[in-house]
Amino acid sequence: MDERINQLESLTALQDDTIAALNTELFRQQQDLAGLLQRIEILEQKLEQLAPGDDIAGNERPPHW
């Protein structure tokens, strides 16, 4: 009986460690996602500021045309 209790306690401790590690990783991923969403918003604002008639580099014809 004592051996079974020790196994269950060991398993519970391992599960606690796994849950803590997953929680830490999830928190890091949430921070990364928040940063990426902020960067997307900034890029969207920059795109909105471009007027439709503005030439974007790379879309102009070369001078020899």
C-alpha positions in Angstrom: 0.0 0.0 0.0 2.8 2.4 0.9 4.5 1.7 -2.4 1.3 2.6 -4.3 1.0 5.8 -2.4 4.6 6.7 -3.1 4.0 6.1 -6.9 0.9 8.3 -6.9 2.8 11.0 -5.0 5.6 10.8 -7.5 3.2 10.9 -10.4 1.5 13.9 -8.9 4.8 15.8 -8.5 5.7 15.0 -12.1 2.4 16.3 -13.3 2.8 19.5 -11.2 6.2 20.1 -12.8 4.7 19.5 -16.3 1.8 21.8 -15.7 4.2 24.6 -14.4 6.4 24.2 -17.5 3.4 24.3 -19.8 2.1 27.4 -18.0 5.4 29.1 -18.4 5.6 28.3 -22.1 2.0 29.5 -22.7 2.7 32.8 -20.9 5.8 33.3 -23.2 3.7 32.5 -26.3 1.0 35.0 -25.2 3.6 37.7 -24.8 5.0 36.9 -28.3 1.5 37.0 -29.8 0.8 40.3 -28.2 4.0 41.8 -29.6 3.2 40.4 -33.1 -0.3 41.8 -33.0 1.1 45.2 -32.0 3.5 45.1 -35.0 0.7 44.2 -37.3 -1.4 47.2 -36.1 1.6 49.5 -36.7 2.1 48.0 -40.2 -1.7 48.5 -41.0 -1.5 52.1 -39.9 1.5 52.7 -42.1 -0.3 51.1 -45.1 -3.4 53.3 -44.5 -1.2 56.4 -44.6 0.0 55.6 -48.1 -2.1 57.4 -50.6 -3.4 55.3 -53.6 -1.5 57.4 -56.1 1.9 57.1 -54.3 4.5 55.0 -56.1 5.9 52.3 -53.9 9.5 51.4 -54.6 9.8 48.5 -56.9 6.6 49.3 -58.8 8.1 52.0 -61.0 9.2 51.3 -64.6 12.9 51.5 -65.2 14.1 54.6 -67.1 14.8 52.7 -70.3 11.1 51.9 -70.9 
